Amino acid sequence: MERDLELEHQDTGVRKYAYEFDYIHREYMWRAFQAFLPRQPGARALEMGCYRGEFTRTLAGVFDDLTVLEGAGDLIVAASQAVPAHVKFEHSRFEDWAPPGGGRFDAVFLMHTLEHVDEPVPLLERIGGWLAPGGRLFLVVPNANAPSRQIAVKMGLISHNTAVTAGEYEHGHRRTYAFDTLEHEVRLAGLDVMHRAGVLFKPMANFQIDRALEAGIIDRAYLEGCYQLGMVHPDLCASIFLLCSAGSCGLGVAGNPASRIPE
């Protein structure tokens, strides 16, 4: 059955698609990216999945040449109204798209999106072919081993750390990654891991953090402490971050150069 990308990002009766914590979390992702951003003039960037354009606006402040690839048309409408006019939008499923004119990118941002993809390894292979020489993939996914999730498992709310809950599935999740499974798929796709990190130690669920902030139980100083602690314990963070480059061996899924997706 074909997926309806226009429905998957809608809030449901039991679960929001995006909590206030998600927006705060993106700020910490951006901090984690800073040391690795391309600095050369005219650098080209691709954002894959934009939601309503909050992070797109951040990227647009850095990249004069920014393309956004999004599968939901209503999200493109919302995001395009929130960002500068120089941002270019492409409405397509990831699996069907190729850069116009065969262009390549110095930075590709795939954040909290790979877990939604039906076939992640072929997509990662394609992205490897879209990277310019020296280009980098900024890959971030939710972490199966976040303490909030491990506590939910011990409470019997989730069957196991890497499970996909009914609410997550309704919102388009197809898998839940830990460092080992994410790195395995990256390497199967012929990409090299240049850097690995966690982003923001996460002691509570998203909705609990939202409520704690609203009640004044925690504040931004507390979240800053969580960010700093996440540097010490990356496996216990809300998200895991891999910085990837096109693999030096050029091998695809089967370890065969011919299995690379054509550029």
C-alpha atoms as a printed R data frame, in Angstrom:
    type eleno elety resid chain resno      x      y       z
1   ATOM     1    CA   MET     A     1  0.000  0.000   0.000
2   ATOM     2    CA   GLU     A     2  1.420  3.379  -1.038
3   ATOM     3    CA   ARG     A     3  2.180  5.749   1.805
4   ATOM     4    CA   ASP     A     4  0.393  9.106   2.117
5   ATOM     5    CA   LEU     A     5  3.115 11.599   3.025
6   ATOM     6    CA   GLU     A     6  0.518 14.340   3.426
7   ATOM     7    CA   LEU     A     7 -1.008 12.472   6.385
8   ATOM     8    CA   GLU     A     8  2.046 11.114   8.188
9   ATOM     9    CA   HIS     A     9  3.097 14.499   9.598
10  ATOM    10    CA   GLN     A    10 -0.344 15.275  11.072
11  ATOM    11    CA   ASP     A    11 -0.833 15.227  14.842
12  ATOM    12    CA   THR     A    12 -2.964 12.367  16.163
13  ATOM    13    CA   GLY     A    13 -5.228 12.094  19.186
14  ATOM    14    CA   VAL     A    14 -2.443 10.574  21.285
15  ATOM    15    CA   ARG     A    15  0.789 11.915  19.814
16  ATOM    16    CA   LYS     A    16  2.126 15.120  18.315
17  ATOM    17    CA   TYR     A    17  4.370 14.938  15.285
18  ATOM    18    CA   ALA     A    18  6.572 17.720  16.695
19  ATOM    19    CA   TYR     A    19  6.850 18.837  20.320
20  ATOM    20    CA   GLU     A    20  8.428 22.041  21.579
21  ATOM    21    CA   PHE     A    21 11.371 19.880  22.629
22  ATOM    22    CA   ASP     A    22 11.909 18.924  18.982
23  ATOM    23    CA   TYR     A    23 12.500 22.561  18.037
24  ATOM    24    CA   ILE     A    24 14.844 23.076  20.991
25  ATOM    25    CA   HIS     A    25 16.648 19.871  20.086
26  ATOM    26    CA   ARG     A    26 17.321 21.197  16.574
27  ATOM    27    CA   GLU     A    27 19.220 24.112  18.114
28  ATOM    28    CA   TYR     A    28 21.582 21.643  19.779
29  ATOM    29    CA   MET     A    29 21.940 19.669  16.537
30  ATOM    30    CA   TRP     A    30 23.086 22.869  14.859
31  ATOM    31    CA   ARG     A    31 25.688 23.381  17.576
32  ATOM    32    CA   ALA     A    32 26.947 19.837  17.017
33  ATOM    33    CA   PHE     A    33 27.323 20.564  13.287
34  ATOM    34    CA   GLN     A    34 29.288 23.799  13.575
35  ATOM    35    CA   ALA     A    35 32.835 22.404  13.436
36  ATOM    36    CA   PHE     A    36 32.049 20.430  10.261
37  ATOM    37    CA   LEU     A    37 30.128 22.878   8.064
38  ATOM    38    CA   PRO     A    38 31.706 23.687   4.687
39  ATOM    39    CA   ARG     A    39 33.244 27.142   4.752
40  ATOM    40    CA   GLN     A    40 34.100 27.733   1.105
41  ATOM    41    CA   PRO     A    41 32.211 30.482  -0.759
42  ATOM    42    CA   GLY     A    42 29.369 29.179  -2.889
43  ATOM    43    CA   ALA     A    43 28.989 25.899  -1.000
44  ATOM    44    CA   ARG     A    44 25.870 23.992  -2.101
45  ATOM    45    CA   ALA     A    45 23.586 22.374   0.469
46  ATOM    46    CA   LEU     A    46 20.650 19.975   0.323
47  ATOM    47    CA   GLU     A    47 18.105 19.498   3.103
48  ATOM    48    CA   MET     A    48 16.094 16.290   2.822
49  ATOM    49    CA   GLY     A    49 12.782 16.735   4.619
50  ATOM    50    CA   CYS     A    50 11.940 20.202   5.914
51  ATOM    51    CA   TYR     A    51  8.754 19.878   7.995
52  ATOM    52    CA   ARG     A    52  7.568 23.517   8.310
53  ATOM    53    CA   GLY     A    53 10.912 25.132   7.572
54  ATOM    54    CA   GLU     A    54 12.271 25.924  11.022
55  ATOM    55    CA   PHE     A    55 15.670 24.348  10.362
56  ATOM    56    CA   THR     A    56 15.529 25.382   6.710
57  ATOM    57    CA   ARG     A    57 15.562 28.983   7.889
58  ATOM    58    CA   THR     A    58 18.755 28.289   9.856
59  ATOM    59    CA   LEU     A    59 20.432 26.660   6.846
60  ATOM    60    CA   ALA     A    60 19.341 29.512   4.585
61  ATOM    61    CA   GLY     A    61 21.253 31.924   6.797
62  ATOM    62    CA   VAL     A    62 24.477 30.037   6.008
63  ATOM    63    CA   PHE     A    63 24.028 28.700   2.466
64  ATOM    64    CA   ASP     A    64 23.215 30.974  -0.447
65  ATOM    65    CA   ASP     A    65 22.717 27.853  -2.582
66  ATOM    66    CA   LEU     A    66 20.219 25.708  -0.674
67  ATOM    67    CA   THR     A    67 17.893 23.088  -2.136
68  ATOM    68    CA   VAL     A    68 15.125 21.479  -0.080
69  ATOM    69    CA   LEU     A    69 13.709 18.081  -1.043
70  ATOM    70    CA   GLU     A    70 10.329 17.272   0.506
71  ATOM    71    CA   GLY     A    71  7.688 14.659  -0.265
72  ATOM    72    CA   ALA     A    72  4.668 16.432   1.271
73  ATOM    73    CA   GLY     A    73  3.340 19.296  -0.794
74  ATOM    74    CA   ASP     A    74  1.599 21.072   2.070
75  ATOM    75    CA   LEU     A    75  4.885 21.167   4.009
76  ATOM    76    CA   ILE     A    76  6.598 22.797   1.040
77  ATOM    77    CA   VAL     A    77  3.899 25.477   1.044
78  ATOM    78    CA   ALA     A    78  4.392 26.089   4.774
79  ATOM    79    CA   ALA     A    79  8.193 26.029   4.643
80  ATOM    80    CA   SER     A    80  8.459 28.263   1.568
81  ATOM    81    CA   GLN     A    81  6.574 30.972   3.439
82  ATOM    82    CA   ALA     A    82  9.037 30.806   6.346
83  ATOM    83    CA   VAL     A    83 12.358 31.091   4.495
84  ATOM    84    CA   PRO     A    84 14.184 33.547   2.207
85  ATOM    85    CA   ALA     A    85 13.404 33.599  -1.500
86  ATOM    86    CA   HIS     A    86 16.741 32.086  -2.549
87  ATOM    87    CA   VAL     A    87 15.808 28.644  -1.165
88  ATOM    88    CA   LYS     A    88 14.845 26.202  -3.927
89  ATOM    89    CA   PHE     A    89 12.182 23.559  -3.207
90  ATOM    90    CA   GLU     A    90 11.821 20.194  -4.933
91  ATOM    91    CA   HIS     A    91  8.582 18.242  -4.398
92  ATOM    92    CA   SER     A    92  9.419 14.546  -4.772
93  ATOM    93    CA   ARG     A    93  9.826 11.312  -2.916
94  ATOM    94    CA   PHE     A    94 13.485 10.820  -2.104
95  ATOM    95    CA   GLU     A    95 13.618  7.563  -4.028
96  ATOM    96    CA   ASP     A    96 12.454  9.228  -7.267
97  ATOM    97    CA   TRP     A    97 14.636 12.340  -7.238
98  ATOM    98    CA   ALA     A    98 18.022 13.219  -8.727
99  ATOM    99    CA   PRO     A    99 19.805 16.594  -8.591
100 ATOM   100    CA   PRO     A   100 18.862 18.727 -11.610
101 ATOM   101    CA   GLY     A   101 21.671 18.790 -14.130
102 ATOM   102    CA   GLY     A   102 23.617 16.192 -12.161
103 ATOM   103    CA   GLY     A   103 24.824 18.809  -9.680
104 ATOM   104    CA   ARG     A   104 26.532 17.794  -6.451
105 ATOM   105    CA   PHE     A   105 26.378 19.120  -2.912
106 ATOM   106    CA   ASP     A   106 28.991 20.103  -0.365
107 ATOM   107    CA   ALA     A   107 26.616 19.329   2.506
108 ATOM   108    CA   VAL     A   108 23.523 17.117   2.717
109 ATOM   109    CA   PHE     A   109 21.356 17.282   5.833
110 ATOM   110    CA   LEU     A   110 19.235 14.207   6.613
111 ATOM   111    CA   MET     A   111 17.901 14.791  10.118
112 ATOM   112    CA   HIS     A   112 15.281 12.656  11.866
113 ATOM   113    CA   THR     A   113 14.276 11.410   8.429
114 ATOM   114    CA   LEU     A   114 16.142  8.183   7.611
115 ATOM   115    CA   GLU     A   115 14.008  6.297  10.143
116 ATOM   116    CA   HIS     A   116 10.991  7.135   7.929
117 ATOM   117    CA   VAL     A   117 12.489  5.625   4.758
118 ATOM   118    CA   ASP     A   118 11.331  2.209   3.515
119 ATOM   119    CA   GLU     A   119 14.719  1.245   2.024
120 ATOM   120    CA   PRO     A   120 17.447  3.285   3.727
121 ATOM   121    CA   VAL     A   121 20.576  1.661   2.290
122 ATOM   122    CA   PRO     A   122 19.764  2.344  -1.399
123 ATOM   123    CA   LEU     A   123 18.878  5.917  -0.453
124 ATOM   124    CA   LEU     A   124 22.186  6.382   1.363
125 ATOM   125    CA   GLU     A   125 23.939  5.020  -1.727
126 ATOM   126    CA   ARG     A   126 22.186  7.631  -3.855
127 ATOM   127    CA   ILE     A   127 23.168 10.402  -1.456
128 ATOM   128    CA   GLY     A   128 26.794  9.275  -1.691
129 ATOM   129    CA   GLY     A   129 26.589  9.910  -5.422
130 ATOM   130    CA   TRP     A   130 25.209 13.416  -4.802
131 ATOM   131    CA   LEU     A   131 28.167 14.527  -2.672
132 ATOM   132    CA   ALA     A   132 30.769 16.803  -4.238
133 ATOM   133    CA   PRO     A   133 34.457 15.972  -3.647
134 ATOM   134    CA   GLY     A   134 34.971 16.561   0.059
135 ATOM   135    CA   GLY     A   135 31.190 16.764   0.565
136 ATOM   136    CA   ARG     A   136 29.619 15.607   3.820
137 ATOM   137    CA   LEU     A   137 26.371 13.993   4.893
138 ATOM   138    CA   PHE     A   138 25.032 15.225   8.241
139 ATOM   139    CA   LEU     A   139 22.969 12.225   9.370
140 ATOM   140    CA   VAL     A   140 20.906 12.380  12.569
141 ATOM   141    CA   VAL     A   141 18.315  9.883  13.830
142 ATOM   142    CA   PRO     A   142 16.457  9.337  17.124
143 ATOM   143    CA   ASN     A   143 18.382  7.073  19.485
144 ATOM   144    CA   ALA     A   144 16.901  3.739  20.566
145 ATOM   145    CA   ASN     A   145 19.044  3.786  23.716
146 ATOM   146    CA   ALA     A   146 18.009  7.182  25.060
147 ATOM   147    CA   PRO     A   147 17.305  6.832  28.823
148 ATOM   148    CA   SER     A   148 13.721  8.029  28.331
149 ATOM   149    CA   ARG     A   149 13.147  5.142  25.941
150 ATOM   150    CA   GLN     A   150 14.917  2.582  28.115
151 ATOM   151    CA   ILE     A   151 12.736  3.639  31.058
152 ATOM   152    CA   ALA     A   152  9.622  3.201  28.891
153 ATOM   153    CA   VAL     A   153 10.780 -0.343  28.089
154 ATOM   154    CA   LYS     A   154 11.238 -1.125  31.795
155 ATOM   155    CA   MET     A   155  7.759  0.273  32.452
156 ATOM   156    CA   GLY     A   156  6.303 -2.053  29.830
157 ATOM   157    CA   LEU     A   157  5.218  0.811  27.557
158 ATOM   158    CA   ILE     A   158  7.565 -0.252  24.734
159 ATOM   159    CA   SER     A   159  8.518 -3.850  23.996
160 ATOM   160    CA   HIS     A   160 12.243 -3.216  23.389
161 ATOM   161    CA   ASN     A   161 14.606 -0.327  22.726
162 ATOM   162    CA   THR     A   162 14.539 -0.547  18.927
163 ATOM   163    CA   ALA     A   163 10.802 -1.174  18.635
164 ATOM   164    CA   VAL     A   164  8.627  1.044  16.449
165 ATOM   165    CA   THR     A   165  5.533  1.939  18.455
166 ATOM   166    CA   ALA     A   166  2.076  2.223  16.901
167 ATOM   167    CA   GLY     A   167  2.190  6.008  17.250
168 ATOM   168    CA   GLU     A   168  5.623  6.203  15.634
169 ATOM   169    CA   TYR     A   169  4.498  4.008  12.759
170 ATOM   170    CA   GLU     A   170  1.468  6.211  12.151
171 ATOM   171    CA   HIS     A   171  3.870  9.138  11.882
172 ATOM   172    CA   GLY     A   172  5.932  7.335   9.271
173 ATOM   173    CA   HIS     A   173  8.673  5.686  11.337
174 ATOM   174    CA   ARG     A   174  9.807  2.370   9.926
175 ATOM   175    CA   ARG     A   175 12.755  1.607  12.243
176 ATOM   176    CA   THR     A   176 14.511  2.836  15.388
177 ATOM   177    CA   TYR     A   177 18.291  3.099  15.234
178 ATOM   178    CA   ALA     A   178 21.145  2.607  17.665
179 ATOM   179    CA   PHE     A   179 24.745  3.484  16.809
180 ATOM   180    CA   ASP     A   180 25.595 -0.028  15.646
181 ATOM   181    CA   THR     A   181 22.632 -0.458  13.304
182 ATOM   182    CA   LEU     A   182 22.983  3.030  11.840
183 ATOM   183    CA   GLU     A   183 26.714  2.648  11.203
184 ATOM   184    CA   HIS     A   184 26.089 -0.786   9.677
185 ATOM   185    CA   GLU     A   185 23.679  0.660   7.106
186 ATOM   186    CA   VAL     A   186 25.971  3.601   6.368
187 ATOM   187    CA   ARG     A   187 28.854  1.259   5.601
188 ATOM   188    CA   LEU     A   188 26.654 -1.061   3.533
189 ATOM   189    CA   ALA     A   189 25.884  1.989   1.409
190 ATOM   190    CA   GLY     A   190 29.589  2.551   0.769
191 ATOM   191    CA   LEU     A   191 29.900  5.666   2.945
192 ATOM   192    CA   ASP     A   192 32.663  6.390   5.446
193 ATOM   193    CA   VAL     A   193 31.981  7.582   9.002
194 ATOM   194    CA   MET     A   194 34.143 10.615   9.720
195 ATOM   195    CA   HIS     A   195 32.693 11.491  13.132
196 ATOM   196    CA   ARG     A   196 30.115 10.108  15.542
197 ATOM   197    CA   ALA     A   197 28.394 11.892  18.423
198 ATOM   198    CA   GLY     A   198 25.258 12.082  20.514
199 ATOM   199    CA   VAL     A   199 23.070 15.166  20.730
200 ATOM   200    CA   LEU     A   200 21.519 16.055  24.101
201 ATOM   201    CA   PHE     A   201 21.258 13.566  26.969
202 ATOM   202    CA   LYS     A   202 17.562 12.758  27.263
203 ATOM   203    CA   PRO     A   203 16.163 11.758  30.675
204 ATOM   204    CA   MET     A   204 12.458 12.221  29.825
205 ATOM   205    CA   ALA     A   205 10.053 11.794  26.927
206 ATOM   206    CA   ASN     A   206  9.370 14.756  24.643
207 ATOM   207    CA   PHE     A   207  5.986 15.562  26.158
208 ATOM   208    CA   GLN     A   208  7.422 15.321  29.670
209 ATOM   209    CA   ILE     A   209 10.188 17.796  28.829
210 ATOM   210    CA   ASP     A   210  7.597 20.167  27.349
211 ATOM   211    CA   ARG     A   211  5.519 20.000  30.532
212 ATOM   212    CA   ALA     A   212  8.554 20.400  32.787
213 ATOM   213    CA   LEU     A   213  9.617 23.520  30.866
214 ATOM   214    CA   GLU     A   214  6.113 24.980  31.011
215 ATOM   215    CA   ALA     A   215  5.920 24.359  34.766
216 ATOM   216    CA   GLY     A   216  9.350 25.837  35.423
217 ATOM   217    CA   ILE     A   217 10.658 22.548  36.829
218 ATOM   218    CA   ILE     A   218 13.527 22.657  34.328
219 ATOM   219    CA   ASP     A   219 14.949 25.515  32.260
220 ATOM   220    CA   ARG     A   220 17.451 26.161  29.495
221 ATOM   221    CA   ALA     A   221 20.323 25.848  31.975
222 ATOM   222    CA   TYR     A   222 19.150 22.295  32.687
223 ATOM   223    CA   LEU     A   223 19.045 21.526  28.960
224 ATOM   224    CA   GLU     A   224 22.527 22.981  28.551
225 ATOM   225    CA   GLY     A   225 23.667 20.549  31.231
226 ATOM   226    CA   CYS     A   226 22.023 17.739  29.254
227 ATOM   227    CA   TYR     A   227 23.887 18.847  26.135
228 ATOM   228    CA   GLN     A   228 27.210 18.858  27.945
229 ATOM   229    CA   LEU     A   229 26.484 15.466  29.530
230 ATOM   230    CA   GLY     A   230 25.619 14.106  26.104
231 ATOM   231    CA   MET     A   231 29.176 14.796  24.993
232 ATOM   232    CA   VAL     A   232 30.343 12.415  27.711
233 ATOM   233    CA   HIS     A   233 27.657  9.769  27.098
234 ATOM   234    CA   PRO     A   234 26.709  9.883  23.396
235 ATOM   235    CA   ASP     A   235 24.912  6.539  23.561
236 ATOM   236    CA   LEU     A   236 22.411  8.046  26.044
237 ATOM   237    CA   CYS     A   237 21.391 11.038  23.936
238 ATOM   238    CA   ALA     A   238 18.097 11.930  22.293
239 ATOM   239    CA   SER     A   239 19.742 11.560  18.875
240 ATOM   240    CA   ILE     A   240 22.810 10.025  17.329
241 ATOM   241    CA   PHE     A   241 24.820 11.954  14.744
242 ATOM   242    CA   LEU     A   242 27.113 10.555  12.072
243 ATOM   243    CA   LEU     A   243 29.160 12.751   9.772
244 ATOM   244    CA   CYS     A   244 29.685 10.769   6.582
245 ATOM   245    CA   SER     A   245 31.642 11.099   3.353
246 ATOM   246    CA   ALA     A   246 31.562  9.220   0.083
247 ATOM   247    CA   GLY     A   247 33.391  5.947   0.692
248 ATOM   248    CA   SER     A   248 36.961  5.643  -0.482
249 ATOM   249    CA   CYS     A   249 36.324  2.106  -1.741
250 ATOM   250    CA   GLY     A   250 33.211  3.045  -3.738
251 ATOM   251    CA   LEU     A   251 31.473 -0.229  -2.884
252 ATOM   252    CA   GLY     A   252 27.728 -0.628  -2.801
253 ATOM   253    CA   VAL     A   253 25.414 -2.917  -0.871
254 ATOM   254    CA   ALA     A   254 26.864 -6.129  -2.204
255 ATOM   255    CA   GLY     A   255 30.451 -4.930  -2.048
256 ATOM   256    CA   ASN     A   256 30.349 -4.471  -5.809
257 ATOM   257    CA   PRO     A   257 31.196 -1.154  -7.504
258 ATOM   258    CA   ALA     A   258 28.558 -1.919 -10.128
259 ATOM   259    CA   SER     A   259 25.860 -1.816  -7.425
260 ATOM   260    CA   ARG     A   260 26.322  1.942  -7.007
261 ATOM   261    CA   ILE     A   261 23.257  3.915  -8.022
262 ATOM   262    CA   PRO     A   262 24.020  5.869 -11.243
263 ATOM   263    CA   GLU     A   263 24.599  9.571 -10.676
